[in-house]
Amino acid sequence: MNYKLVALGLIGLAFLTQMAVDLLQIHSARRAVPENVKDVYDREAYERWLQYFQEKTRLSLFRDIATHVTILLVVSFDVYPKIANALFPEGVYGPALAILAADLAISLLYEIPFSYVNAMVVEQKYGFNQMTVKTFFLDQLKDMLMALVLMGSLCSLFILFHQLLGDWLPLAFAALLLLLVLCVVFLSPVMGKLYNKFEPLPEGSLRDRLTALLTENGCAVKAIHVMDGSRRSSKANAYFSGLGRTKTIVLYDTLLEQMTEEEIVAVFAHEMGHSKHRDTLKLYFINGVNIVLVAFLAWGLISAGGIYQDFGFPRLNYGFAFFLLGSVCMSCLSPLTGLFSGVFSRRFEYAADRFAAERGYGPALVSALKKLARNSFACLSPHPALVALNSSHPTVSQRVAALDAYQA
């Protein structure tokens, strides 16, 4: 069996799957807007949303084509083995890290231009982008350095574990990945400071109401922060960050500008619902299933060391195994894993909405959801298959319907 042909076939399958998803996205523009959210856009705003949505979906389509064509080309023409063999004809760590660095560099050649057009052209055209060119490229540099450090460290530890543990590798590597994800969750308040500034919510009526809500429901957080989201976008959001003693609630400054106090408290109550229900921890364990799958796939790829000669390598290359894992195996499996985790994530959103409604904030949350959708040009009628495959949240219409049903 020629494993290179198998890999090319899987890349082609992933490409066709992604094209089907993109076509469903394009089709969503022609779907009727549900009655309960028809008041989100007036006629003029709807026409402007439609233009925005079409430009975004076209850009996403071209980006997906560029991604898969690039992967097909580098595999077909043995680009990575030529790089690794030229730079590190011997050794284990050097050839592996060379592949990871080359893959990151090649992906940046098309990712940065598409990201630039998305942020600095499309988002700018419709009034969402607040970034300067300097901020954009600084973000790209930070992302690149973090990716290099993270992937290089993971690959090096993977090699070390394999050499020391042999067949115990999958369990050890799964434990490492789970620990890494948990560390990221705990340290997310600190890591966020690499990109944004965070200030305590100022004293006043809003802070008093939020603090009282926390106290009434037995919630403890380290701080309530306001993030300078307006530095990059006019879109608003709020989220929980960290776990345990590092748990922080973050409100975008744009949220404070765009919402009434009642709506902000409603959004806060929704986020507090996630905290009360321990949704971050639940998602951590749900995603642990995916992590164990990744660990066993990685072990399978390095156990079949003979397959790498079909790709132009003289021996097993751990870096190329990581490439096959991410760009070939997981690109085919991610729609299935997304179906699994998305079901739970959407249930958590419904439960957090109900938590807010039970405390009397149902009408304000409906108003806030519609305002968030309007101010971010959200698609109000995505295809149901897209929601099942890609969405961590129910649609605005579904959330409004659930809140209305509860209040009725």
Phi, psi and chi 1 to 4 in degrees:
 res  aa     phi    psi   chi1   chi2   chi3   chi4
   1 MET       -  134.1  179.7 -174.0  -65.7      -
   2 ASN   -92.1  106.6 -171.0  -45.1      -      -
   3 TYR   -70.7  -22.7  -70.8   95.6      -      -
   4 LYS   -65.9  -41.5 -178.1  176.6  177.8  178.8
   5 LEU   -65.3  -37.3  -67.9  178.0      -      -
   6 VAL   -62.4  -45.0  172.7      -      -      -
   7 ALA   -62.5  -42.5      -      -      -      -
   8 LEU   -63.8  -37.2  -70.0  172.1      -      -
   9 GLY   -64.7  -41.1      -      -      -      -
  10 LEU   -67.7  -37.8  -69.2  174.9      -      -
  11 ILE   -62.7  -42.2  -65.5  167.8      -      -
  12 GLY   -62.8  -39.4      -      -      -      -
  13 LEU   -64.4  -43.8  176.5   62.3      -      -
  14 ALA   -62.7  -37.7      -      -      -      -
  15 PHE   -64.0  -46.3  174.3   68.5      -      -
  16 LEU   -63.6  -39.3  -67.5  174.9      -      -
  17 THR   -62.0  -44.0  -57.6      -      -      -
  18 GLN   -66.7  -36.8 -172.3   58.6   54.4      -
  19 MET   -64.4  -37.4  -71.1  -58.3   98.6      -
  20 ALA   -64.0  -40.8      -      -      -      -
  21 VAL   -63.3  -43.8  169.0      -      -      -
  22 ASP   -64.0  -37.1  -71.4  -20.9      -      -
  23 LEU   -67.5  -37.0  -70.2  174.3      -      -
  24 LEU   -63.4  -37.0  -73.9  175.8      -      -
  25 GLN   -63.6  -43.9 -174.9   79.7   -7.3      -
  26 ILE   -63.1  -40.5  -67.5  170.1      -      -
  27 HIS   -64.3  -27.5  176.1   69.8      -      -
  28 SER   -60.3  -27.4  -65.3      -      -      -
  29 ALA   -65.5  -23.5      -      -      -      -
  30 ARG   -95.5   -1.1  -62.0 -166.2  -64.6  -90.9
  31 ARG   -79.6  145.2  -70.1  172.0   53.8   83.6
  32 ALA   -66.9  142.2      -      -      -      -
  33 VAL   -76.4  128.9  176.1      -      -      -
  34 PRO   -58.7  148.2  -25.2   34.7      -      -
  35 GLU   -58.5  -38.5  -73.4  -66.7  -30.1      -
  36 ASN   -75.4   -4.5   63.4   -9.4      -      -
  37 VAL  -127.6   16.7  -71.4      -      -      -
  38 LYS   -66.1  -20.3  -84.8 -165.7  171.4  179.8
  39 ASP   -83.5   -0.1   57.0  -23.5      -      -
  40 VAL   -66.3  -46.1  170.2      -      -      -
  41 TYR  -115.4  135.1  -60.2  126.4      -      -
  42 ASP   -82.4 -179.7   58.3   27.1      -      -
  43 ARG   -58.2  -46.9 -179.3   69.7 -179.7  177.6
  44 GLU   -66.0  -44.2 -178.4 -179.6   -9.8      -
  45 ALA   -65.2  -36.0      -      -      -      -
  46 TYR   -64.6  -42.5 -179.1   80.4      -      -
  47 GLU   -62.6  -40.5  -68.6  -61.7  -33.0      -
  48 ARG   -67.8  -41.1 -171.0  163.8  171.2   77.0
  49 TRP   -58.9  -42.8  165.1   79.1      -      -
  50 LEU   -60.7  -43.3 -173.8   59.5      -      -
  51 GLN   -62.7  -43.6  -66.9  172.3    5.1      -
  52 TYR   -61.4  -47.8  170.8   80.4      -      -
  53 PHE   -61.6  -43.0 -176.9   77.7      -      -
  54 GLN   -65.6  -39.8  -70.6  171.4  -21.3      -
  55 GLU   -66.4  -40.5  -71.0 -171.3   37.1      -
  56 LYS   -66.4  -41.6  -66.2  -81.2  -76.7 -171.5
  57 THR   -69.9  -36.5   49.8      -      -      -
  58 ARG   -63.7  -43.9  -79.7 -162.6  -61.0  -92.7
  59 LEU   -62.7  -41.7 -174.6   64.2      -      -
  60 SER   -63.0  -39.6  177.7      -      -      -
  61 LEU   -61.8  -48.0  175.0   65.6      -      -
  62 PHE   -64.6  -36.3  -68.1  142.2      -      -
  63 ARG   -65.5  -42.4  173.9 -175.7 -116.7  154.8
  64 ASP   -65.2  -39.0  -68.9  -26.5      -      -
  65 ILE   -62.6  -46.4  -68.8  172.0      -      -
  66 ALA   -60.5  -40.9      -      -      -      -
  67 THR   -61.6  -51.5  -60.3      -      -      -
  68 HIS   -72.9  -35.4  -72.7   88.7      -      -
  69 VAL   -64.3  -41.0  168.1      -      -      -
  70 THR   -61.7  -45.3  -58.5      -      -      -
  71 ILE   -61.7  -43.5  -65.5  170.9      -      -
  72 LEU   -60.0  -40.8  -78.8  167.6      -      -
  73 LEU   -69.3  -45.2  -71.3  174.9      -      -
  74 VAL   -67.8  -30.4  -63.2      -      -      -
  75 VAL   -77.0  -43.9  173.3      -      -      -
  76 SER   -61.3  -40.4  -61.8      -      -      -
  77 PHE  -101.9   17.7  -66.6   99.0      -      -
  78 ASP    51.2   43.5  -62.4  -23.3      -      -
  79 VAL   -64.0  -45.9  173.5      -      -      -
  80 TYR   -68.9  -43.6  -69.0  154.6      -      -
  81 PRO   -62.0  -35.1   12.8  -26.4      -      -
  82 LYS   -63.8  -40.7  -70.4  173.6 -178.4  175.2
  83 ILE   -66.0  -49.1  -67.7  172.6      -      -
  84 ALA   -65.3  -42.9      -      -      -      -
  85 ASN   -67.3  -32.7  -64.8  -21.5      -      -
  86 ALA   -73.5  -39.6      -      -      -      -
  87 LEU   -85.6  -40.5  -65.4  176.1      -      -
  88 PHE  -136.3   79.8  -60.5   96.1      -      -
  89 PRO   -65.4  -20.4   19.9  -30.0      -      -
  90 GLU  -127.1  168.0  -58.6  -65.2  -25.4      -
  91 GLY    98.4  176.2      -      -      -      -
  92 VAL  -117.9  -52.3  175.7      -      -      -
  93 TYR   -70.2  -44.2  -71.4   91.2      -      -
  94 GLY   -58.4  -52.5      -      -      -      -
  95 PRO   -60.3  -37.0  -24.2   33.7      -      -
  96 ALA   -66.7  -48.3      -      -      -      -
  97 LEU   -68.0  -30.2  -63.4  177.6      -      -
  98 ALA   -63.9  -39.3      -      -      -      -
  99 ILE   -66.2  -43.7  -64.5  -60.2      -      -
 100 LEU   -62.4  -43.1  -66.2  179.3      -      -
 101 ALA   -66.0  -40.6      -      -      -      -
 102 ALA   -65.6  -40.6      -      -      -      -
 103 ASP   -64.2  -41.6 -174.6   49.1      -      -
 104 LEU   -64.5  -43.2  177.2   61.3      -      -
 105 ALA   -63.6  -43.2      -      -      -      -
 106 ILE   -66.9  -40.9  -70.9  173.1      -      -
 107 SER   -65.1  -33.3   65.8      -      -      -
 108 LEU   -67.2  -26.0  -71.9  175.8      -      -
 109 LEU   -61.0  -31.1  -70.2  176.6      -      -
 110 TYR  -109.7  -25.9   59.8   85.3      -      -
 111 GLU   -67.3  -43.5  -78.3  -68.4  -17.7      -
 112 ILE   -63.7  -46.3  -70.6 -180.0      -      -
 113 PRO   -60.2  -42.3  -26.2   35.1      -      -
 114 PHE   -66.2  -41.1  -82.4  110.6      -      -
 115 SER   -64.3  -38.1  -63.6      -      -      -
 116 TYR   -64.4  -46.3 -174.8   88.4      -      -
 117 VAL   -62.6  -41.0  171.7      -      -      -
 118 ASN   -61.5  -50.6  178.1   61.4      -      -
 119 ALA   -80.3  -47.9      -      -      -      -
 120 MET   -91.9  -10.4  -52.0  -56.3  -65.8      -
 121 VAL  -115.0  -63.8  178.4      -      -      -
 122 VAL   -68.6  -54.1  178.8      -      -      -
 123 GLU   -62.0  -36.1  -64.4  -73.6  -51.3      -
 124 GLN   -64.8  -42.0 -178.7   80.4   27.5      -
 125 LYS   -59.6  -35.9  177.1  179.9  176.0 -178.8
 126 TYR  -100.6   13.2  -68.4   91.6      -      -
 127 GLY    82.3   14.1      -      -      -      -
 128 PHE   -93.4  -37.4  -64.8  123.2      -      -
 129 ASN   -71.5  133.8  177.8   56.8      -      -
 130 GLN  -121.6    2.3  -54.7  -70.6  -27.8      -
 131 MET   -76.9  147.3  -81.9 -167.6  -65.6      -
 132 THR   -88.0  165.4   62.8      -      -      -
 133 VAL   -60.0  -38.0  173.1      -      -      -
 134 LYS   -61.4  -46.4  177.6 -177.2  176.5 -178.9
 135 THR   -62.3  -40.4  -59.3      -      -      -
 136 PHE   -58.5  -50.4  173.0   83.3      -      -
 137 PHE   -72.6  -30.3  -78.0  107.4      -      -
 138 LEU   -64.6  -40.9  -80.6  175.4      -      -
 139 ASP   -61.3  -42.8  -78.0   -5.2      -      -
 140 GLN   -62.2  -40.8  -62.4  -60.3  -47.2      -
 141 LEU   -64.8  -44.2  178.6   61.4      -      -
 142 LYS   -61.9  -44.4  -68.6  172.9 -173.5  175.6
 143 ASP   -59.8  -43.0  -70.0  -14.8      -      -
 144 MET   -64.6  -45.3  179.8 -173.6   70.6      -
 145 LEU   -64.7  -41.3  -68.0  175.4      -      -
 146 MET   -64.5  -40.7  -72.4 -177.8   67.5      -
 147 ALA   -64.6  -42.1      -      -      -      -
 148 LEU   -61.8  -46.9  -85.6  173.7      -      -
 149 VAL   -65.6  -46.2  171.1      -      -      -
 150 LEU   -65.6  -52.2  180.0   61.2      -      -
 151 MET   -68.2  -38.2  -67.8  -55.3  -62.6      -
 152 GLY   -63.5  -42.3      -      -      -      -
 153 SER   -66.8  -43.5  -58.9      -      -      -
 154 LEU   -61.2  -46.2  -92.3  179.5      -      -
 155 CYS   -64.1  -41.6 -172.8      -      -      -
 156 SER   -63.6  -42.7  -61.9      -      -      -
 157 LEU   -67.0  -36.1  -72.9  170.5      -      -
 158 PHE   -61.4  -45.5 -176.8   82.8      -      -
 159 ILE   -61.5  -46.3  -64.7  170.0      -      -
 160 LEU   -61.1  -45.4 -179.7   63.1      -      -
 161 PHE   -60.9  -42.3  -78.4    6.4      -      -
 162 HIS   -63.8  -41.3 -175.1 -136.1      -      -
 163 GLN   -70.8  -31.4  -67.9  177.5  -22.0      -
 164 LEU   -88.9  -35.1  -68.1  176.3      -      -
 165 LEU  -109.0  -19.0  -58.3  174.9      -      -
 166 GLY    60.7 -119.6      -      -      -      -
 167 ASP   -71.8  -10.1  -73.0  -17.5      -      -
 168 TRP   -83.1    1.1  -72.5  100.0      -      -
 169 LEU   -54.8  -48.3  170.4   69.9      -      -
 170 PRO   -56.0  -43.7  -21.9   32.5      -      -
 171 LEU   -67.5  -41.4  -63.6  178.0      -      -
 172 ALA   -67.3  -41.1      -      -      -      -
 173 PHE   -70.6  -37.5 -168.4   56.4      -      -
 174 ALA   -62.2  -42.6      -      -      -      -
 175 ALA   -62.5  -39.8      -      -      -      -
 176 LEU   -62.8  -45.0  172.9   65.7      -      -
 177 LEU   -64.8  -41.3  -69.1  175.1      -      -
 178 LEU   -62.9  -41.1  -72.4  166.5      -      -
 179 LEU   -65.2  -39.5 -179.4   61.5      -      -
 180 LEU   -63.2  -45.9  175.4   64.3      -      -
 181 VAL   -62.1  -41.4  172.5      -      -      -
 182 LEU   -64.0  -40.1 -170.6   59.5      -      -
 183 CYS   -63.2  -40.2  -73.3      -      -      -
 184 VAL   -63.2  -40.7  168.8      -      -      -
 185 VAL   -64.4  -44.8  172.9      -      -      -
 186 PHE   -65.0  -39.2  -92.5  110.5      -      -
 187 LEU   -93.2    3.2  -63.4  175.3      -      -
 188 SER   -57.5  -34.7   55.4      -      -      -
 189 PRO   -62.0  -34.7  -24.6   35.0      -      -
 190 VAL   -75.9  -43.8  177.6      -      -      -
 191 MET   -64.6  -32.6  -64.9  171.6   65.5      -
 192 GLY   -60.8  -26.2      -      -      -      -
 193 LYS   -71.6  -11.0  -66.5  177.8 -178.7  178.7
 194 LEU   -70.0  -23.0  -66.5  172.7      -      -
 195 TYR  -114.9  -30.3  -66.4   87.6      -      -
 196 ASN  -135.7  166.0  -66.6   94.3      -      -
 197 LYS  -102.3  141.0  -67.9 -179.2 -180.0  178.5
 198 PHE  -124.9  129.7  -62.9   81.8      -      -
 199 GLU  -124.5  147.0  -60.0  -70.8  -16.8      -
 200 PRO   -61.2  144.6  -20.7   31.8      -      -
 201 LEU   -61.6  127.7 -179.7   66.5      -      -
 202 PRO   -60.8  154.7  -21.2   32.3      -      -
 203 GLU   -62.2  148.2  -62.9  -71.1  -19.1      -
 204 GLY   150.4 -171.3      -      -      -      -
 205 SER   -59.6  -44.3  171.0      -      -      -
 206 LEU   -63.3  -47.4  176.4   60.2      -      -
 207 ARG   -62.1  -39.7 -176.0  179.3 -179.5   86.8
 208 ASP   -62.2  -42.4  -68.9  -17.1      -      -
 209 ARG   -67.2  -41.0  -69.8 -175.3   66.6 -178.6
 210 LEU   -67.4  -41.6  -60.9 -175.4      -      -
 211 THR   -64.1  -41.1  -56.2      -      -      -
 212 ALA   -63.9  -39.6      -      -      -      -
 213 LEU   -63.7  -41.1 -167.0   60.6      -      -
 214 LEU   -61.6  -46.0  -72.8  168.3      -      -
 215 THR   -64.3  -44.3  -56.9      -      -      -
 216 GLU   -60.9  -30.6  -70.7  166.6    8.3      -
 217 ASN  -105.9   11.8  -69.2  -81.4      -      -
 218 GLY    65.4   32.1      -      -      -      -
 219 CYS   -99.9  138.5  -74.3      -      -      -
 220 ALA  -121.7  128.1      -      -      -      -
 221 VAL  -130.7  154.7  -63.3      -      -      -
 222 LYS   -69.4  -38.8 -178.1 -179.7  178.5 -178.3
 223 ALA  -164.4  160.4      -      -      -      -
 224 ILE  -112.9  112.6  -55.4  172.3      -      -
 225 HIS  -110.0  151.6  -80.6  153.7      -      -
 226 VAL  -108.5  125.3  178.8      -      -      -
 227 MET  -102.3  143.2 -171.3 -173.5   84.7      -
 228 ASP   -79.7   61.0   61.2  -20.6      -      -
 229 GLY   -61.1  -27.1      -      -      -      -
 230 SER   -66.2  -11.5   59.1      -      -      -
 231 ARG   -66.2  -25.3 -175.8 -176.9  171.4 -162.0
 232 ARG  -117.9  -33.8  -71.5  177.0  173.5   79.3
 233 SER  -152.5  154.8  174.9      -      -      -
 234 SER   -86.7   -3.4   62.8      -      -      -
 235 LYS   -74.3  146.3  -63.8  177.4 -179.2  178.4
 236 ALA  -106.8  157.1      -      -      -      -
 237 ASN  -167.0  172.4 -158.4   -3.2      -      -
 238 ALA  -153.4  149.6      -      -      -      -
 239 TYR  -161.1  161.1   63.2   90.4      -      -
 240 PHE   -91.1  141.8 -105.5   99.8      -      -
 241 SER  -130.8  137.8  179.2      -      -      -
 242 GLY    84.1  175.9      -      -      -      -
 243 LEU  -136.2  157.6  -77.1  175.3      -      -
 244 GLY    59.5 -128.6      -      -      -      -
 245 ARG   -72.7  -14.2  -67.0 -176.8  178.6 -179.4
 246 THR   -92.2    0.6   69.2      -      -      -
 247 LYS   -62.4  125.6 -170.2 -175.0  -64.9  178.8
 248 THR  -135.1  141.9  -55.7      -      -      -
 249 ILE  -100.1  129.2  -69.6 -179.1      -      -
 250 VAL  -115.5  125.7  177.9      -      -      -
 251 LEU  -111.3  128.8  -53.1  174.0      -      -
 252 TYR   -66.7  144.5  -78.7   36.6      -      -
 253 ASP   -62.6  -28.9   55.5   -2.6      -      -
 254 THR   -66.9  -30.0   46.4      -      -      -
 255 LEU   -64.5  -42.4 -173.6   79.5      -      -
 256 LEU   -66.2  -30.6  -57.1 -175.9      -      -
 257 GLU   -77.8  -34.3  -65.7  166.5    3.2      -
 258 GLN   -95.5  -19.9  -63.4  171.3   11.2      -
 259 MET  -107.2  153.7  -60.6  -78.5  174.6      -
 260 THR   -74.9  166.1   65.6      -      -      -
 261 GLU   -61.9  -39.9 -175.3  173.1  -64.8      -
 262 GLU   -62.8  -40.6 -171.4   73.1    9.4      -
 263 GLU   -67.9  -38.8  -70.7  167.8  -17.1      -
 264 ILE   -63.6  -42.9  -65.4  169.7      -      -
 265 VAL   -63.1  -37.6  176.9      -      -      -
 266 ALA   -64.0  -44.8      -      -      -      -
 267 VAL   -63.0  -41.4  171.9      -      -      -
 268 PHE   -60.8  -42.4 -174.1   90.8      -      -
 269 ALA   -62.7  -37.8      -      -      -      -
 270 HIS   -61.0  -47.9  167.0   91.3      -      -
 271 GLU   -64.4  -35.9  -64.8  -58.4  -33.5      -
 272 MET   -65.5  -32.5 -164.9  172.1   64.2      -
 273 GLY   -59.8  -41.7      -      -      -      -
 274 HIS   -59.5  -41.8  -76.0  -51.8      -      -
 275 SER   -65.6  -45.6  177.2      -      -      -
 276 LYS   -61.8  -37.1  -74.1  -73.0  -72.7 -175.3
 277 HIS   -85.0   -1.9  -58.4  151.8      -      -
 278 ARG    56.4   42.4  -56.8 -176.8 -172.9  -83.3
 279 ASP   -66.8  -35.4  -70.7  -20.0      -      -
 280 THR   -61.1  -42.9  -59.0      -      -      -
 281 LEU   -67.8  -39.6 -160.0   57.5      -      -
 282 LYS   -62.3  -44.9  -69.8  175.9 -175.3  175.8
 283 LEU   -64.5  -32.8  -78.0  173.6      -      -
 284 TYR   -59.8  -44.9  169.2   73.7      -      -
 285 PHE   -73.4  -34.7  -75.3  109.2      -      -
 286 ILE   -63.8  -44.7  -68.9  167.8      -      -
 287 ASN   -68.7  -17.9  -70.9  -30.8      -      -
 288 GLY   -60.5  -31.3      -      -      -      -
 289 VAL   -61.7  -44.0  176.0      -      -      -
 290 ASN   -64.5  -37.2  -66.3  -19.0      -      -
 291 ILE   -65.9  -42.0  -73.0  173.0      -      -
 292 VAL   -62.3  -40.0  171.2      -      -      -
 293 LEU   -60.6  -44.6  172.5   63.4      -      -
 294 VAL   -60.9  -43.0  167.1      -      -      -
 295 ALA   -62.7  -42.6      -      -      -      -
 296 PHE   -71.7  -35.2  -86.5   91.6      -      -
 297 LEU   -64.0  -42.2  -78.6  172.6      -      -
 298 ALA   -61.4  -42.3      -      -      -      -
 299 TRP   -63.5  -41.7  174.3   65.3      -      -
 300 GLY   -62.8  -37.7      -      -      -      -
 301 LEU   -69.4  -35.5  -74.6  169.0      -      -
 302 ILE   -86.7  -19.2   56.9   96.3      -      -
 303 SER   -70.6  -33.2  -63.5      -      -      -
 304 ALA   -89.7   61.9      -      -      -      -
 305 GLY   -61.5  -25.4      -      -      -      -
 306 GLY   -69.1  -15.8      -      -      -      -
 307 ILE   -71.8  -18.8   70.7  173.9      -      -
 308 TYR   -73.9  -19.4  -65.7   88.2      -      -
 309 GLN   -65.9  -29.6  -66.9  178.7   -3.6      -
 310 ASP   -66.2  -21.9  -69.3  -15.1      -      -
 311 PHE   -98.0    0.6  -65.2   94.6      -      -
 312 GLY   101.2    6.5      -      -      -      -
 313 PHE   -95.2  144.3  -68.0   94.3      -      -
 314 PRO   -73.8  -21.6   25.3  -33.0      -      -
 315 ARG  -154.7 -178.8   65.3 -171.8   72.7   83.4
 316 LEU   -56.6  132.1  164.4   66.1      -      -
 317 ASN  -121.6  114.5 -175.6  -68.2      -      -
 318 TYR   -64.7  -36.1  -71.4   91.1      -      -
 319 GLY   -64.0  -40.1      -      -      -      -
 320 PHE   -70.4  -30.2 -166.2   72.5      -      -
 321 ALA   -62.2  -41.1      -      -      -      -
 322 PHE   -63.7  -39.1  -92.4   48.5      -      -
 323 PHE   -62.2  -47.6  167.2   77.8      -      -
 324 LEU   -61.3  -38.6  -70.4  176.5      -      -
 325 LEU   -61.0  -49.2  176.3   65.8      -      -
 326 GLY   -80.0  -45.0      -      -      -      -
 327 SER   -89.3  -17.9  -62.2      -      -      -
 328 VAL  -114.3  -63.1  179.6      -      -      -
 329 CYS   -65.3  -54.6  -61.7      -      -      -
 330 MET   -72.0  -26.0  -68.4  -48.1  -61.4      -
 331 SER   -65.9  -27.0   63.2      -      -      -
 332 CYS   -84.5  -33.5  -69.0      -      -      -
 333 LEU   -90.0  -21.1  -69.1  173.8      -      -
 334 SER   -59.1  -35.2   56.6      -      -      -
 335 PRO   -59.2  -35.9  -26.5   36.7      -      -
 336 LEU   -72.8  -43.3  -61.1  177.4      -      -
 337 THR   -67.8  -32.7   57.3      -      -      -
 338 GLY   -64.6  -38.6      -      -      -      -
 339 LEU   -58.7  -42.8  -82.9  171.7      -      -
 340 PHE   -67.0  -54.4  172.9   71.9      -      -
 341 SER   -71.6  -31.1   59.4      -      -      -
 342 GLY   -63.8  -35.4      -      -      -      -
 343 VAL   -58.6  -47.1  168.0      -      -      -
 344 PHE   -70.0  -42.2  -68.1   96.6      -      -
 345 SER   -60.6  -43.0 -179.7      -      -      -
 346 ARG   -67.3  -35.7  -69.2 -170.8  -66.7  -84.7
 347 ARG   -62.8  -39.4  -74.2 -179.1 -178.4  175.5
 348 PHE   -63.1  -36.6  -64.2  161.0      -      -
 349 GLU   -66.9  -43.2  -67.6  -58.5  -38.1      -
 350 TYR   -59.4  -43.4  -78.6  127.2      -      -
 351 ALA   -65.9  -38.6      -      -      -      -
 352 ALA   -68.3  -37.7      -      -      -      -
 353 ASP   -60.9  -44.1  -76.3   -9.9      -      -
 354 ARG   -65.9  -36.6  179.8  162.8 -177.1  146.3
 355 PHE   -57.1  -44.7 -179.5   89.3      -      -
 356 ALA   -66.1  -41.0      -      -      -      -
 357 ALA   -65.6  -36.7      -      -      -      -
 358 GLU   -63.9  -22.3  -73.8  170.1  -14.2      -
 359 ARG   -99.1   15.2  -80.9  139.2 -169.6   86.9
 360 GLY    88.6   12.1      -      -      -      -
 361 TYR  -107.4   17.8  -64.8  105.8      -      -
 362 GLY   -58.0  -55.6      -      -      -      -
 363 PRO   -59.8  -40.5  -24.6   34.8      -      -
 364 ALA   -67.2  -35.1      -      -      -      -
 365 LEU   -68.8  -40.2 -175.3   57.0      -      -
 366 VAL   -58.1  -46.8  168.5      -      -      -
 367 SER   -61.3  -41.6  174.3      -      -      -
 368 ALA   -66.7  -41.6      -      -      -      -
 369 LEU   -61.4  -42.4  -70.9  172.6      -      -
 370 LYS   -66.8  -39.2  -69.2 -177.0  176.6 -177.8
 371 LYS   -67.6  -41.2 -167.4  174.0  -72.5 -173.0
 372 LEU   -61.1  -42.1  -73.9  169.1      -      -
 373 ALA   -63.6  -44.7      -      -      -      -
 374 ARG   -63.7  -44.1 -177.6 -174.4  -53.0  116.0
 375 ASN   -77.3  -13.5  -67.4  -17.3      -      -
 376 SER  -112.5    5.0   62.5      -      -      -
 377 PHE    55.5   51.9  -90.4    7.7      -      -
 378 ALA   -74.5  149.1      -      -      -      -
 379 CYS   -77.6  124.5  178.9      -      -      -
 380 LEU   -89.5  -13.1  -59.6  176.8      -      -
 381 SER  -138.9   56.9   51.9      -      -      -
 382 PRO   -63.9  152.8   25.2  -34.2      -      -
 383 HIS   -61.5  138.2 -165.4  -76.7      -      -
 384 PRO   -54.7  -34.4  -25.6   33.2      -      -
 385 ALA   -64.8  -35.6      -      -      -      -
 386 LEU   -66.3  -40.5  -72.5  177.9      -      -
 387 VAL   -61.3  -44.3  177.0      -      -      -
 388 ALA   -65.5  -38.6      -      -      -      -
 389 LEU   -82.4  -40.7  -73.4  169.3      -      -
 390 ASN  -118.3  -16.1  -64.3  -27.1      -      -
 391 SER   -96.5  128.8  -65.9      -      -      -
 392 SER   -85.1  -15.1   59.4      -      -      -
 393 HIS  -118.1  148.0  -71.2   54.7      -      -
 394 PRO   -65.6  165.9  -14.9   28.0      -      -
 395 THR   -67.6  161.6   67.3      -      -      -
 396 VAL   -58.6  -42.1  177.4      -      -      -
 397 SER   -60.8  -43.2  173.5      -      -      -
 398 GLN   -65.2  -40.0  -70.6  170.2  -26.4      -
 399 ARG   -68.9  -40.9  -65.9  175.7   70.3  178.9
 400 VAL   -63.6  -43.6  169.1      -      -      -
 401 ALA   -61.6  -41.4      -      -      -      -
 402 ALA   -66.2  -41.5      -      -      -      -
 403 LEU   -66.0  -41.5  -75.4  164.8      -      -
 404 ASP   -63.6  -40.7  -73.1  -14.4      -      -
 405 ALA   -64.6  -40.9      -      -      -      -
 406 TYR   -64.5  -44.2  170.2   73.7      -      -
 407 GLN   -69.7  -26.8  -69.3  172.3  107.7      -
 408 ALA   -72.5      -      -      -      -      -
